[in-house]
Amino acid sequence: MKTISVTCAIIHFEDKILAVQRSETMKLPLKWEFAGGKIELGESEIDCIRREILEELNILIEVKERLTPVTHQYSDFKIKLIPFIAEYLSGELKLREHCSFLLADKDELINLDWAEADLPILKEFIEL
Ligand SMILES: Nc1nc2c([nH]c(=O)n2[C@H]2C[C@H](O)[C@@H](COP(=O)(O)OP(=O)(O)OP(=O)(O)O)O2)c(=O)[nH]1
């Protein structure tokens, strides 16, 4: 089965972290995730995450660090999820695809109902 490469960003708003909830009509409905999306043909990982964040959230970010990618097999597709730590730079946050968002303390994140592929990323981030 083909593996889909997806970037996502753990975005700091000062001391809070942004989590977003997938809408009912998306794949993995109502699961929480870090905003991001699929890498387009010929696009770099960094260009992808900046583009996806602008498209989905209407904000600019500064990418700080790449964490360890996670390969995860869902029942009907397989993804390689590439996480970045980033900082909010500018723009008014608007949800263009997701149904809700949360600005949470790092230690509150684990309580959300995450997309499965995010769990190893969350663990690595919490232990940083
Ligand atoms: N953006 C993002 N996607 C994630 C995360 N965890 C996770 O399993 N995914 C999955 C959900 C999607 O199937 C895929 C990302 O593609 P996408 O954001 O373009 O999702 P999409 O709903 O447009 O997908 P599709 O319907 O076009 O197939 O990766 C995450 O933390 N962030």
The ligand as an SDF file (V2000), in Angstrom:
LIG
                    3D

 32 34  0  0  0  0  0  0  0  0999 V2000
   -2.6330   17.1170    9.2760 N   0  0  0  0  0  0  0  0  0  0  0  0
   -2.5370   16.0280   10.0220 C   0  0  0  0  0  0  0  0  0  0  0  0
   -2.9760   14.8450    9.5190 N   0  0  0  0  0  0  0  0  0  0  0  0
   -2.8780   13.7800   10.3180 C   0  0  0  0  0  0  0  0  0  0  0  0
   -2.3460   13.8570   11.6320 C   0  0  0  0  0  0  0  0  0  0  0  0
   -2.3930   12.6050   12.1770 N   0  0  0  0  0  0  0  0  0  0  0  0
   -2.9230   11.7710   11.2480 C   0  0  0  0  0  0  0  0  0  0  0  0
   -3.1200   10.5720   11.3730 O   0  0  0  0  0  0  0  0  0  0  0  0
   -3.2150   12.4880   10.1010 N   0  0  0  0  0  0  0  0  0  0  0  0
   -3.8010   11.9310    8.8850 C   0  0  0  0  0  0  0  0  0  0  0  0
   -5.1880   12.4170    8.6020 C   0  0  0  0  0  0  0  0  0  0  0  0
   -5.2690   12.4630    7.0830 C   0  0  0  0  0  0  0  0  0  0  0  0
   -5.7080   11.1980    6.6280 O   0  0  0  0  0  0  0  0  0  0  0  0
   -3.8370   12.6780    6.6530 C   0  0  0  0  0  0  0  0  0  0  0  0
   -3.5620   14.1320    6.3550 C   0  0  0  0  0  0  0  0  0  0  0  0
   -4.0900   14.5170    5.1890 O   0  0  0  0  0  0  0  0  0  0  0  0
   -4.9720   15.8390    5.1030 P   0  0  0  0  0  0  0  0  0  0  0  0
   -4.8220   16.6950    6.2970 O   0  0  0  0  0  0  0  0  0  0  0  0
   -4.7230   16.3750    3.7610 O   0  0  0  0  0  0  0  0  0  0  0  0
   -6.3640   15.1670    5.2870 O   0  0  0  0  0  0  0  0  0  0  0  0
   -7.6100   15.1550    4.3900 P   0  0  0  0  0  0  0  0  0  0  0  0
   -8.7480   15.0270    5.3370 O   0  0  0  0  0  0  0  0  0  0  0  0
   -7.5770   16.2610    3.4280 O   0  0  0  0  0  0  0  0  0  0  0  0
   -7.3860   13.7900    3.6300 O   0  0  0  0  0  0  0  0  0  0  0  0
   -8.2020   13.3090    2.3840 P   0  0  0  0  0  0  0  0  0  0  0  0
   -9.6090   13.2790    2.8350 O   0  0  0  0  0  0  0  0  0  0  0  0
   -7.8940   14.3060    1.2900 O   0  0  0  0  0  0  0  0  0  0  0  0
   -7.5940   11.9520    2.1230 O   0  0  0  0  0  0  0  0  0  0  0  0
   -3.0170   12.3120    7.7690 O   0  0  0  0  0  0  0  0  0  0  0  0
   -1.9040   15.1090   12.1410 C   0  0  0  0  0  0  0  0  0  0  0  0
   -1.4390   15.2690   13.2800 O   0  0  0  0  0  0  0  0  0  0  0  0
   -2.0330   16.1620   11.2900 N   0  0  0  0  0  0  0  0  0  0  0  0
  1  2  1  0
  2  3  2  0
  2 32  1  0
  3  4  1  0
  4  5  2  0
  4  9  1  0
  5  6  1  0
  5 30  1  0
  6  7  1  0
  7  8  2  0
  7  9  1  0
  9 10  1  0
 10 11  1  0
 10 29  1  0
 11 12  1  0
 12 13  1  0
 12 14  1  0
 14 15  1  0
 14 29  1  0
 15 16  1  0
 16 17  1  0
 17 18  2  0
 17 19  1  0
 17 20  1  0
 20 21  1  0
 21 22  2  0
 21 23  1  0
 21 24  1  0
 24 25  1  0
 25 26  2  0
 25 27  1  0
 25 28  1  0
 30 31  2  0
 30 32  1  0
M  END
$$$$
